[in-house]
């Protein structure tokens, strides 16, 4: 199952208990966004009905933001669609305002004030989607710019500045070229326009801003920096989210230090397995770059894997609301929720909450996943291997009997002795990954100069998708099978079952002990071809020895094996 694969792909190092009254700006944001279910056509009535459902059923699980996605200022009339021009509602200063045919409470210049009040009365926070800079409609109308310090048109150098003075037409939004363009932030008039936008949002009571077409392939650090500065000076905290995420790298994201609270690191995610699968490597790269979390605006920042398109949905770019069920299988949905949680991505549910089914509800409110999403730390790609001796049932044998069987297997002419040594010891070099078949890999030891036709010592690395409790260990050059009980008493290759080995004790040998997932049973294949114990910091060395009946666990004659590794 894809879910099982991911639980092994990431390792959550630690968790702490949640506490009441926690500052959500320090945790991955969580809420509901209208885009996946309504595209751009949502109305005030549909939005507030959805907010009431979120407040009743999801708020107690940390889903506190309800966000109106894009084009809330576009009139829903014949001829209006995502790429249309001339259907938007702007005020005298060229600023977008809610279309009154869809948002009746916005009449008389109230904007989103009444909607925000209703959302706040439910104990939720209100968010909106905004685009970069200036609209093409305002540019074409050449509207004046508001000076928020005077409440009149912005004037400088003896003249009144207008939209065409600050708009950069050649820097239009790549995915909505007829919609919006950048403004020149090097001009005081350009900065004045941006200030007028975000002060208005604050006056409306907005708590969350999703700023689109300023990140990834549309990266506009100048506008992000200035908007962040404006938000920081406001008398109310506003969570600052950046989008979209095409072509984002950790290097680019590091330029956002202290500027935003969440930023998209992928293209739009929809309900196809290909979309979900494309997020694995991205999540890995940002975890490896130690950016989960990062320093954000008035709190932390979080790489955003995009919304969760689960439940009852619509399609991209259409003029109608939710009309179909999510295309992902249940296993694929579980995998997505698991990946988002373990990557500590913001969780923004996109399905129609008015028609949420119990399966979807239980998935997005799973307490374990939400706890991981909030409080886990050191989440990263799982780099360790665990050597386990497993095999057919021999539960009647004691542990000592099984060790005796291992000892009797060492009487062939040549065997390989295994010990621990400093990782600087050149004798520890010789491990590499080799493919066994399309589903399996093996970590093998080959000595320098060893003939390719000689049988190597291998640790079999098995992917969790096909992991089985019937994994077994092959012993010595004759590949004899070793057995242990399958009643839960399993033995693992162990760096030190009793205490941490120091470099002075390098002659101590690995042995086998009951598998507990302890650090002394964890091994890492390093880039310099060594197999390193994460517990002792020492590496496995292998040497040829003559079999003479010594114990396989003897301090200088530990005969080892091919091990099946559960990764």
C-alpha positions in Angstrom: 0.0 0.0 0.0 1.2 3.5 -0.8 0.4 4.5 2.8 2.8 1.9 4.2 5.5 3.1 1.8 5.4 6.6 3.2 5.5 5.6 6.8 8.9 4.2 6.1 9.9 7.0 3.8 9.9 9.5 6.7 10.9 9.1 10.3 9.3 11.3 12.9 11.9 11.7 15.6 9.8 13.1 18.4 6.4 14.3 19.5 5.2 16.5 22.4 1.7 16.8 23.7 -0.5 19.5 22.4 -1.7 22.3 24.8 -4.6 24.6 24.8 -4.2 28.2 23.7 -1.2 27.4 21.5 0.0 30.1 19.1 -1.0 28.8 15.7 1.4 31.2 14.0 4.1 28.8 15.3 2.4 25.7 13.9 1.4 24.7 10.4 -1.8 26.6 9.5 -4.9 24.6 9.1 -8.3 25.5 7.5 -10.6 25.3 4.5 -10.2 26.9 1.1 -13.0 27.3 -1.4 -11.0 26.6 -4.6 -11.2 22.8 -5.0 -14.9 22.7 -4.5 -16.1 26.0 -6.0 -13.4 27.2 -8.3 -14.0 31.0 -8.5 -17.8 31.0 -8.4 -18.6 30.8 -4.6 -21.2 33.1 -3.3 -21.6 34.8 0.1 -24.3 32.4 1.2 -22.3 29.3 0.2 -19.2 30.6 1.9 -20.9 31.4 5.2 -22.8 28.1 5.2 -19.5 26.3 4.7 -17.9 28.4 7.5 -20.6 27.3 9.9 -19.9 23.6 9.1 -16.1 24.2 9.7 -16.9 25.9 13.0 -19.1 23.0 14.1 -17.1 20.0 13.0 -13.5 21.0 12.2 -12.6 24.0 14.4 -11.9 21.7 17.4 -9.4 19.8 15.3 -7.4 23.0 14.5 -9.0 24.0 11.2 -9.4 27.7 12.0 -9.1 29.5 8.7 -11.8 29.8 6.1 -10.5 31.2 2.9 -12.2 32.7 -0.2 -10.0 31.8 -3.1 -9.5 33.8 -6.3 -11.7 36.1 -8.4 -14.1 37.1 -5.6 -14.2 40.5 -7.3 -15.5 39.0 -10.7 -19.2 39.3 -11.5 -20.8 35.9 -12.3 -22.5 36.9 -15.5 -22.5 35.6 -19.1 -19.1 36.0 -20.7 -17.1 36.0 -17.4 -14.6 33.2 -16.8 -11.1 32.7 -15.4 -9.3 34.5 -18.3 -12.0 37.1 -19.1 -11.2 40.8 -18.9 -13.6 43.6 -17.9 -15.9 41.8 -15.5 -14.1 42.7 -12.3 -15.4 45.2 -9.7 -12.8 47.9 -8.6 -13.1 51.0 -6.5 -12.1 54.5 -7.5 -8.5 53.8 -6.5 -8.1 50.7 -8.7 -8.5 48.2 -5.8 -10.4 45.0 -6.1 -13.7 44.8 -4.1 -16.2 41.9 -3.7 -18.6 41.6 -6.6 -22.0 42.6 -5.1 -24.0 40.1 -7.2 -22.2 37.3 -5.3 -21.4 39.2 -2.1 -24.4 41.3 -1.3 -23.1 42.5 2.0 -20.3 44.3 0.1 -22.6 47.0 -1.1 -22.1 50.6 0.0 -18.3 50.1 0.1 -18.3 47.6 3.0 -16.1 45.1 1.2 -15.7 41.9 3.2 -16.4 43.6 6.6 -19.7 41.9 7.3 -18.4 38.5 6.1 -15.4 38.8 8.3 -17.6 39.7 11.3 -19.8 36.6 10.7 -16.7 34.4 10.4 -15.2 35.8 13.6 -18.5 35.3 15.5 -18.1 31.6 14.7 -14.6 31.6 16.4 -12.9 31.3 13.0 -10.4 33.4 11.1 -11.2 34.9 7.7 -8.9 34.7 4.6 -8.8 35.9 1.0 -6.8 35.2 -2.1 -5.2 38.2 -3.8 -3.1 38.5 -7.0 0.2 40.2 -7.6 0.4 44.0 -8.0 -2.2 45.8 -10.2 -5.1 44.5 -12.2 -5.1 45.0 -16.0 -8.6 46.5 -15.6 -7.3 49.2 -13.2 -4.3 49.8 -15.5 -6.5 50.3 -18.6 -8.8 52.7 -16.6 -5.6 54.5 -15.3 -7.2 54.9 -11.9 -5.6 57.3 -9.3 -3.6 55.9 -6.4 -4.8 56.4 -2.8 -2.5 58.0 -0.3 -3.6 56.4 3.0 -1.9 59.2 5.0 -4.1 61.8 3.5 -7.1 59.9 2.2 -6.7 61.6 -1.2 -5.0 60.9 -4.5 -1.3 60.3 -4.2 0.8 63.3 -5.3 4.5 63.7 -5.7 6.7 66.1 -7.6 3.8 68.4 -8.2 1.6 65.8 -10.0 -1.0 63.1 -9.3 0.2 59.6 -9.9 -1.9 56.9 -11.5 -2.1 53.2 -12.3 -0.2 53.5 -15.6 2.7 55.2 -13.8 3.4 52.2 -11.6 2.1 49.1 -13.6 4.8 47.0 -15.3 2.8 45.6 -18.2 5.6 43.4 -19.5 5.7 41.6 -16.1 2.2 40.2 -16.2 1.2 37.1 -14.3 2.3 34.1 -16.3 -0.8 32.0 -15.7 -3.2 35.0 -15.9 -1.6 37.4 -18.4 -4.8 39.4 -19.0 -5.5 39.7 -15.3 -2.6 41.2 -13.3 0.8 42.7 -13.5 3.6 43.8 -11.2 4.0 47.3 -9.8 7.2 49.2 -9.6 8.1 49.0 -5.9 11.1 51.3 -6.4 8.6 54.1 -6.9 7.0 55.7 -3.8 3.7 55.7 -5.8 4.0 51.9 -6.4 4.6 51.3 -2.7 1.7 53.7 -1.8 -0.6 51.5 -4.0 0.4 48.3 -2.3 0.0 49.9 1.1 -3.6 51.0 0.2 -4.4 47.4 -0.7 -3.2 45.7 2.4 -4.5 48.4 4.8 -7.9 47.9 3.2 -7.8 44.2 3.8 -6.9 44.8 7.4 -9.8 47.2 7.8 -12.1 44.5 6.4 -11.0 42.2 9.2 -8.9 39.8 7.1 -6.7 37.3 9.1 -5.1 35.3 6.2 -3.8 36.5 2.8 -2.9 34.1 0.0 -0.7 36.2 -2.3 -0.6 34.6 -5.8 1.6 34.9 -8.8 4.6 36.2 -6.7 6.5 32.9 -6.0 8.1 30.0 -7.9 8.3 30.7 -11.6 6.7 34.1 -10.9 9.1 35.0 -8.1 8.8 38.7 -7.2 10.9 39.2 -4.0 10.5 43.0 -4.2 6.7 42.9 -3.9 6.8 40.1 -1.2 9.3 42.0 0.8 7.3 45.2 0.8 4.0 43.5 1.4 5.6 41.7 4.4 6.8 45.0 5.7 3.3 46.5 5.5 1.7 43.5 7.2 4.2 43.5 10.0 3.3 47.1 10.9 -0.5 46.5 11.0 -2.3 46.5 14.3 -3.7 43.0 13.6 -1.7 39.8 12.8 -2.3 38.5 9.3 -1.0 35.2 8.2 0.9 35.6 4.9 0.8 32.8 2.3 2.6 32.7 -1.0 1.7 30.9 -4.3 2.1 29.2 -6.7 5.0 26.8 -6.3 6.3 25.8 -9.7 10.1 25.6 -10.0 10.6 26.3 -6.3 13.9 25.2 -4.7 15.0 25.4 -1.1 17.6 28.0 -2.2 14.8 30.2 -3.5 12.7 29.7 -0.4 15.6 30.7 1.9 15.3 34.2 0.5 11.9 34.4 2.2 13.4 34.2 5.7 11.2 36.2 8.1 8.9 37.4 5.3 6.0 34.9 5.1 4.3 32.1 7.0 3.7 29.6 4.3 4.8 29.2 0.7 3.8 26.8 -2.0 6.5 24.5 -3.2 4.6 22.6 -5.8 2.3 23.3 -8.7 -1.5 23.0 -8.1 -2.3 19.6 -6.6 -5.5 17.9 -7.8 -7.0 14.5 -7.2 -4.7 12.4 -9.3 -2.1 10.0 -8.0 0.5 11.6 -10.3 0.0 14.9 -8.5 0.3 13.3 -5.1 3.4 11.2 -6.0 5.2 14.3 -7.3 5.2 15.7 -3.8 7.4 13.1 -2.2 10.8 14.3 -3.5 9.8 17.9 -2.9 8.9 17.2 0.7 12.2 15.3 1.1 14.3 18.2 -0.3 12.7 20.8 2.0 13.1 18.6 5.1 16.7 17.9 4.2 17.3 21.7 3.9 16.0 22.0 7.5 13.2 24.4 6.5 10.4 22.7 8.4 9.8 25.0 10.1 11.6 28.2 9.1 11.6 31.8 10.4 8.4 33.5 9.3 6.5 36.7 9.6 5.6 37.1 13.3 6.1 33.3 13.7 7.2 30.4 11.7 7.1 29.6 8.0 6.1 26.3 6.4 6.6 24.7 2.9 3.1 24.3 1.6 2.3 21.1 -0.5 -1.1 22.8 -1.5 -4.7 22.0 -0.6 -6.2 18.6 0.1 -8.6 17.9 -2.8 -10.7 15.3 -1.0 -14.4 14.7 -0.8 -16.9 16.5 -3.1 -15.0 18.6 -5.7 -15.3 20.6 -8.9 -12.7 21.1 -11.8 -10.1 23.7 -12.6 -11.3 26.8 -14.5 -15.0 26.0 -14.6 -18.0 28.3 -13.9 -19.8 25.9 -11.6 -19.6 24.6 -8.1 -18.9 21.1 -6.7 -20.3 18.3 -8.8 -18.1 15.2 -8.5 -16.4 12.9 -6.1 -12.6 12.8 -5.5 -10.8 10.6 -8.1 -8.2 9.3 -5.6 -8.7 5.8 -4.2 -9.0 5.6 -0.4 -5.4 4.3 -0.1 -4.2 7.2 -2.2 -6.2 9.7 0.0 -4.6 8.2 3.1 -1.2 8.4 1.6 -1.7 12.1 0.7 -2.9 13.0 4.2 0.0 11.0 5.7 2.5 12.7 3.5 1.1 16.2 4.2 1.1 15.5 7.9 4.6 14.1 8.2 6.0 16.8 5.9 4.3 19.3 8.3 2.7 21.0 5.5 -0.2 23.4 6.2 -3.5 21.4 6.0 -6.0 23.3 3.9 -9.0 21.1 3.1 -10.5 21.8 -0.3 -13.6 19.6 -0.5 -17.2 20.8 -0.1 -17.7 20.7 3.7 -21.4 20.9 3.3 -21.4 17.4 1.8 -18.4 15.9 3.7 -18.7 12.1 4.2 -17.6 10.3 7.3 -14.6 8.6 5.6 -13.2 12.0 4.5 -14.0 13.6 7.9 -12.2 10.9 9.8 -9.2 11.1 7.5 -8.7 14.8 7.9 -9.3 14.8 11.6 -7.2 11.7 12.4 -5.7 12.6 15.8 -2.4 10.9 15.3 -1.7 12.6 11.9 -2.8 16.0 13.3 -0.5 15.5 16.3 2.4 14.6 13.9 1.6 17.6 11.7 1.7 20.0 14.7 4.5 18.7 16.9 6.8 16.2 15.3 10.4 17.2 14.7 13.4 16.1 12.7 11.2 14.6 10.0 13.3 13.5 7.0 13.9 10.8 4.5 14.6 7.6 6.4 18.3 6.9 5.9 18.9 3.8 8.2 18.7 0.1 7.6 17.7 -2.4 10.2 19.0 -5.9 10.0 16.5 -8.5 11.1 16.8 -12.3 11.2 13.4 -13.6 10.4 12.2 -16.9 9.1 9.8 -19.9 9.4 8.4 -20.8 12.7 10.8 -22.4 15.3 9.0 -21.1 18.4 9.9 -24.3 20.3 13.6 -23.3 20.2 15.1 -21.1 23.0 17.2 -18.1 22.0 20.3 -20.0 23.1 19.3 -23.0 20.9 19.0 -20.6 17.9 22.5 -19.1 18.7 23.9 -22.7 18.8 22.5 -23.3 15.3 24.3 -20.2 14.2 27.5 -21.4 15.7 27.3 -24.8 14.0 27.1 -23.0 10.6 30.6 -21.6 10.7 32.5 -24.8 9.8 32.8 -24.2 6.1 36.2 -23.4 4.7 35.9 -19.7 4.2 33.6 -17.2 5.9 33.5 -13.5 6.5 34.1 -12.1 9.9 32.3 -8.9 10.9 33.5 -6.4 13.5 33.1 -2.7 14.4 35.8 -0.2 13.7 36.4 3.5 13.3 34.6 4.9 10.2 38.0 6.4 9.3 39.4 2.9 8.9 39.9 2.2 5.2 39.0 -1.4 5.9 35.4 -0.3 6.5 35.0 0.9 3.0 33.4 -1.5 0.5 29.6 -1.3 0.9 27.4 -0.4 -2.0 23.8 -0.7 -3.2 23.0 -3.2 -5.9 19.7 -3.9 -7.6 18.3 -7.4 -7.0 15.2 -7.0 -9.2 12.7 -4.2 -9.9 11.3 -4.4 -6.4 14.4 -5.1 -4.2 17.8 -3.7 -3.5 20.7 -5.1 -1.6 23.6 -3.5 0.3 26.6 -5.6 -0.6 30.2 -5.9 0.6 32.9 -6.4 -2.0 36.6 -6.2 -1.1 38.9 -4.3 -3.4 40.2 -6.6 -6.1 37.5 -9.2 -5.4 36.4 -10.9 -8.6 32.9 -10.1 -9.8 32.0 -13.7 -10.0 32.7 -14.2 -6.3 29.6 -14.3 -4.1 29.4 -11.0 -2.2 28.2 -10.6 1.3 24.8 -8.8 1.0 22.3 -7.2 3.3 19.0 -7.4 1.4 17.1 -4.2 1.4 13.4 -4.8 0.8 10.9 -2.0 0.1 8.0 -1.8 2.4 5.5 -2.2 -0.4 6.4 -5.9 -0.5 7.7 -6.4 3.0 6.8 -9.7 4.5 7.1 -11.4 7.9 8.7 -14.3 6.1 11.9 -12.4 5.4 14.9 -14.6 6.1 18.6 -14.6 6.5 21.0 -16.5 4.4 24.1 -17.7 6.2 27.7 -17.9 4.9 28.9 -18.7 1.4 26.6 -21.7 1.2 23.5 -19.5 1.7 22.2 -21.7 4.5 19.0 -20.3 6.0 18.9 -19.3 9.7 15.7 -19.5 11.6 14.1 -17.7 14.5 10.7 -17.6 16.0 7.9 -15.8 14.2 6.0 -15.4 17.5 7.2 -11.8 17.9 10.7 -12.6 19.3 12.8 -11.4 16.4 16.5 -10.8 16.4 18.3 -7.8 14.9 21.9 -7.1 14.1 23.0 -5.1 17.1 25.9 -2.7 17.5 25.9 -3.0 21.3 23.0 -4.6 23.3 24.3 -3.3 26.6 26.3 -0.1 26.3 27.6 2.4 23.8 30.8 1.2 22.2 33.7 3.7 22.1 36.4 3.9 19.5 38.8 2.2 21.9 36.6 -0.9 21.9 36.6 -1.4 18.2 37.3 -5.1 18.6 33.9 -5.6 20.0 31.6 -7.3 17.6 28.0 -6.8 16.4 25.7 -9.5 17.7 22.0 -10.2 17.5 19.3 -9.2 20.0 15.6 -8.9 20.2 14.4 -6.2 17.7 13.2 -3.2 19.5 13.9 -0.4 17.0 16.6 0.9 19.3 19.4 3.1 17.9 21.9 0.4 18.4 20.1 -1.7 15.8 20.1 1.1 13.2 22.6 1.2 10.4 23.3 3.9 7.7 24.9 3.4 4.4 27.2 6.5 4.0 28.4 8.1 0.8 31.9 6.9 1.5 30.9 3.3 1.2 30.7 2.6 4.9 27.9 1.0 6.9 27.7 3.1 10.1 26.0 2.4 13.4 23.9 5.4 14.3 24.3 4.3 18.0 28.0 3.9 18.4 29.2 6.0 15.4 31.4 3.0 14.4 31.4 1.2 11.1 31.1 -2.5 10.1 34.3 -4.1 8.9 34.4 -7.4 7.0 37.3 -9.7 6.7 37.9 -13.2 5.4 38.4 -15.9 8.1 38.7 -19.6 8.0 35.8 -21.5 9.5 37.0 -23.6 12.4 34.0 -24.1 14.5 34.3 -20.9 16.5 31.2 -19.2 17.6 29.6 -17.0 15.0 29.4 -14.4 17.8 32.9 -14.9 19.0 34.7 -11.5 19.5 37.1 -12.1 16.7 35.3 -14.6 14.5 31.8 -13.3 14.1 30.6 -15.1 11.0 27.8 -13.1 9.3 25.3 -13.4 6.7 23.0 -12.0 4.1 20.4 -10.1 6.1 16.9 -9.1 5.0 16.4 -5.4 5.8 13.0 -4.0 6.5 13.1 -0.5 5.0 
